[in-house]
Amino acid sequence: MQRKATKKTRGPNSAEKEFQHWLKNLPCVVCGKPGPSICDHMYGSTFRHNKILIGHWACLPYCQKCDSVKTIKGRRAHNVTFGITQAGLFKLWHNFYGYPIPEEVVNAIIDWGR
């Protein structure tokens, strides 16, 4: 489901939509269950760091079971259950799959590190 753009943020542009569509066909980043996956925004779609909008790029593919850990129990439960932060998963995932995400966005996500 796609949210409408608000006054405070814009909706995803075509490159971000293409990235999220590509992401949904990947296996779960935690358990490896084959897609289709849930495209989970790590920090929310409107998140900015160092004045760079990273919300639509900071996404990870999760299966329903793994996604429910963060969605229902919270970020701390995610870190304890899986033994790694979402930024750590993003770093590993990005190095493995290597989708061409803009460099300043990758640096902002890794710099935020939570």
One Martini backbone bead per residue (centre of mass of N, CA, C, O) as a GRO file, in nm:
protein
  114
    1MET     BB    1   0.096   0.036   0.022
    2GLN     BB    2   0.044   0.376  -0.064
    3ARG     BB    3   0.126   0.674   0.038
    4LYS     BB    4   0.064   0.991   0.066
    5ALA     BB    5   0.161   1.288   0.024
    6THR     BB    6   0.279   1.555   0.212
    7LYS     BB    7   0.386   1.855   0.330
    8LYS     BB    8   0.662   1.723   0.461
    9THR     BB    9   0.653   1.525   0.210
   10ARG     BB   10   0.735   1.298  -0.028
   11GLY     BB   11   0.716   1.081  -0.248
   12PRO     BB   12   0.831   0.849  -0.434
   13ASN     BB   13   1.033   0.812  -0.675
   14SER     BB   14   1.121   0.623  -0.940
   15ALA     BB   15   1.381   0.502  -0.814
   16GLU     BB   16   1.249   0.417  -0.542
   17LYS     BB   17   1.031   0.235  -0.661
   18GLU     BB   18   1.222   0.039  -0.806
   19PHE     BB   19   1.373  -0.052  -0.554
   20GLN     BB   20   1.122  -0.163  -0.396
   21HIS     BB   21   1.041  -0.369  -0.611
   22TRP     BB   22   1.307  -0.528  -0.605
   23LEU     BB   23   1.301  -0.595  -0.297
   24LYS     BB   24   1.033  -0.780  -0.297
   25ASN     BB   25   1.203  -1.024  -0.461
   26LEU     BB   26   1.355  -1.092  -0.215
   27PRO     BB   27   1.488  -1.230   0.037
   28CYS     BB   28   1.520  -1.256   0.349
   29VAL     BB   29   1.760  -1.099   0.550
   30VAL     BB   30   1.752  -1.319   0.787
   31CYS     BB   31   1.629  -1.625   0.682
   32GLY     BB   32   1.585  -1.657   0.346
   33LYS     BB   33   1.310  -1.636   0.254
   34PRO     BB   34   1.141  -1.633  -0.012
   35GLY     BB   35   0.977  -1.452  -0.209
   36PRO     BB   36   0.784  -1.228  -0.122
   37SER     BB   37   0.847  -0.922   0.036
   38ILE     BB   38   0.887  -0.690   0.282
   39CYS     BB   39   0.908  -0.339   0.272
   40ASP     BB   40   1.111  -0.204   0.519
   41HIS     BB   41   1.126   0.077   0.698
   42MET     BB   42   1.362   0.155   0.921
   43TYR     BB   43   1.271   0.491   0.984
   44GLY     BB   44   1.096   0.579   0.769
   45SER     BB   45   0.993   0.772   0.492
   46THR     BB   46   1.087   1.072   0.638
   47PHE     BB   47   1.381   1.031   0.682
   48ARG     BB   48   1.660   1.225   0.808
   49HIS     BB   49   2.018   1.279   0.729
   50ASN     BB   50   2.202   1.538   0.672
   51LYS     BB   51   1.967   1.648   0.472
   52ILE     BB   52   1.885   1.349   0.386
   53LEU     BB   53   1.668   1.152   0.213
   54ILE     BB   54   1.634   0.799   0.336
   55GLY     BB   55   1.357   0.649   0.368
   56HIS     BB   56   1.325   0.508   0.069
   57TRP     BB   57   1.617   0.352   0.098
   58ALA     BB   58   1.573   0.246   0.401
   59CYS     BB   59   1.547  -0.085   0.320
   60LEU     BB   60   1.405  -0.415   0.395
   61PRO     BB   61   1.376  -0.759   0.353
   62TYR     BB   62   1.086  -0.928   0.480
   63CYS     BB   63   0.922  -1.147   0.637
   64GLN     BB   64   0.653  -1.183   0.829
   65LYS     BB   65   0.795  -1.290   1.087
   66CYS     BB   66   1.037  -1.084   1.102
   67ASP     BB   67   0.864  -0.821   1.091
   68SER     BB   68   0.704  -0.865   1.361
   69VAL     BB   69   0.928  -0.807   1.559
   70LYS     BB   70   0.948  -0.499   1.502
   71THR     BB   71   0.648  -0.411   1.485
   72ILE     BB   72   0.562  -0.529   1.775
   73LYS     BB   73   0.833  -0.524   1.971
   74GLY     BB   74   1.069  -0.372   1.832
   75ARG     BB   75   1.394  -0.267   1.796
   76ARG     BB   76   1.524  -0.410   2.041
   77ALA     BB   77   1.416  -0.694   1.971
   78HIS     BB   78   1.560  -0.715   1.705
   79ASN     BB   79   1.853  -0.698   1.815
   80VAL     BB   80   1.826  -0.947   2.004
   81THR     BB   81   1.715  -1.169   1.813
   82PHE     BB   82   1.941  -1.112   1.564
   83GLY     BB   83   2.219  -0.957   1.661
   84ILE     BB   84   2.134  -0.691   1.486
   85THR     BB   85   2.114  -0.418   1.326
   86GLN     BB   86   1.976  -0.257   1.064
   87ALA     BB   87   2.237  -0.125   0.966
   88GLY     BB   88   2.397  -0.388   0.955
   89LEU     BB   89   2.212  -0.529   0.751
   90PHE     BB   90   2.240  -0.318   0.529
   91LYS     BB   91   2.543  -0.345   0.487
   92LEU     BB   92   2.543  -0.645   0.411
   93TRP     BB   93   2.330  -0.632   0.188
   94HIS     BB   94   2.466  -0.417   0.006
   95ASN     BB   95   2.730  -0.580  -0.042
   96PHE     BB   96   2.584  -0.825  -0.180
   97TYR     BB   97   2.378  -0.683  -0.397
   98GLY     BB   98   2.438  -0.381  -0.506
   99TYR     BB   99   2.252  -0.154  -0.530
  100PRO     BB  100   2.226   0.167  -0.688
  101ILE     BB  101   2.281   0.365  -0.444
  102PRO     BB  102   2.333   0.653  -0.337
  103GLU     BB  103   2.613   0.741  -0.167
  104GLU     BB  104   2.493   0.954   0.038
  105VAL     BB  105   2.282   0.754   0.149
  106VAL     BB  106   2.463   0.530   0.253
  107ASN     BB  107   2.630   0.711   0.444
  108ALA     BB  108   2.385   0.804   0.618
  109ILE     BB  109   2.296   0.525   0.717
  110ILE     BB  110   2.568   0.439   0.846
  111ASP     BB  111   2.600   0.691   1.027
  112TRP     BB  112   2.352   0.646   1.201
  113GLY     BB  113   2.350   0.325   1.309
  114ARG     BB  114   2.038   0.207   1.424
   0.00000   0.00000   0.00000
